[in-house]
């Protein structure tokens, strides 16, 4: 399966298609509003703004699987992200990233290993997956690696289509 075939919905529950981003580099991030790593939204928005005109987007996927740190409704999540962090990048509906109900997108993403060679379950909120234009998952960054870390930005710059 291609990541573009994974069924997705917007945060508001409307059908969407990842095929709309097929020619772009994408950084998928499972996000949460009440996590110690939540301030990473600032850097996510900054790299989204920095590279969006070069064929890049961040896509957030809210997840409530880690100590219930994303308990809000779609409206509450949207309001929090917008008013607190000025988020303009796409946010999909809340989804499971581990376990029996793992979203098909994350079933695909989790097959990619991190720099230490470890694939499999998502460790925590704010795990990042970089997808090159065309759909190949090219990098996995664990939660503590910030979006503006040089390893992340270098990887992004290496797959930008423009």
N, C-alpha and C positions, 0 to 999 in steps of 0.2 A: 504494500500500500504506500502511496505517496502521501506526504503530509497534507498536500493540497486536497486530497480526497476525504480527509477527516471532516465529519459533520460538525460545524460550529454555529454558535449563535452569539449575537451581540450581548452585551451586558443586560440589555433590556429584553432579551429573549427572542429577538427577530433572527430568522435564518440569515446566515452570512456564508461567504465562501473564502477560503484561504487562497483560492485561485486568483483572487483579485490582487494578491501580492506575489504571484508566481515569478515575476521578473525582478523582485527585490531581495535584498538581504534582510532577514528577520531575526530579531532577538526575542525569543519567547521566554517569559518569566512568570513563574507562579507567585502571585503577589498576595499580601495580607495587610490589612489596615491597622492591626493592633499588635504588631511584632516589633521586637527591638531592631529589626533590619528595615522597617518601614521607611525610614529616611532615605533608603536607596531610591525611592521614587524621584527624588530630586535629580540624582545622576542619570536615572533612566530617561527622564524628560529632557535633560541637557543633551544626552547623546542622540536622542530621537531628533531634537531640533538641529543639532550639528550636522547630522548625516542624511536627513530626510530628503533633501534636494538632490542627493546622490544615489537614490534608490534604496533607502534603508527605512525600516520601521521597527519599533518596539511593539510587541503585543503582550499585554498583561492578561493573565488567567487567574482570577481570584480563586483561592482554595482555603477551605476551612478545616483541613485535616490535621493541622499542626497546632494542638492545644486550643482549638477553637478561635484562632486569631483573625478570622475573617467572618464574623457572625452576621454582618449587615445584609440588608436587602440590596437589590440592584440599585435602587434610588440612593440609599445611604452610601454605598460604595462609590457611585458616581459623584455625589456631592463631596464626600471626603477627598477623593482624588483630585477633583477640580479645585475646590476651595483651599485645601491645605497644600497641595503640591503643584497646582496648575497643569495637571496632566492633560495632554492633548492626543496622546497615542491611543490606538484602539485597545479596548478592554473587552474581553469575551465574558460570557456568563460563567458563574461560579462552577467549578468542576473538581472532581477527584483526580489526583495525580498518582495515587498509589492504591493498591488493594483491588478487590473484586470489581469495583465500579470505576476503575481507571478510565478516563476519557481516551478515546481512540488516538487523539493527537499525542497524548503523553505515552501511550503504549509504544508509539513509534519513536518519540524523542528519547525515551529512557534506554533504548538500545545503544545509544551513543555513550562511549566512555569519557571520563574526564581526563585531565592531564596525567593522572596517576594510573590510568587504565581501568578505573572502576566504572562500570555501567550499573543499570538496575534502578532500584527505587530512588525517588527524590528524597534528599536528606532533610530538607526544611524549606521554609518560605524563601523566596528570592533565588531559587536555582535558575540558571540561565542556559539557554540553548541557542547557538548561532546557526542559522540555516542560510546557505548560499542561494543566490538566484538559481532556480531550477529544482530546489527542494532537498539538496543534500545537507544533512546535519553535519557541520564541520567542527563544532567545538561545544564543550559542556563546561560550565563554570559553576562551582559550588557556591552556596549562599553567601559565605563570608567574602567572596571575591566581588568587589564593588563594580558596578557597571562602568565606572571611569578608570578602572585599573588599566595600566598600560597593556597587559596581556589581552584584555577584552577589546580595547580600542584598536590595538594592532590587528587582532583577528578580524574585526569589523572592516577596517580599512583594506584588508587583504581580499575581501569578497565583494566590495562595493561594485555595482555594475557601471557606475558613471564616475 
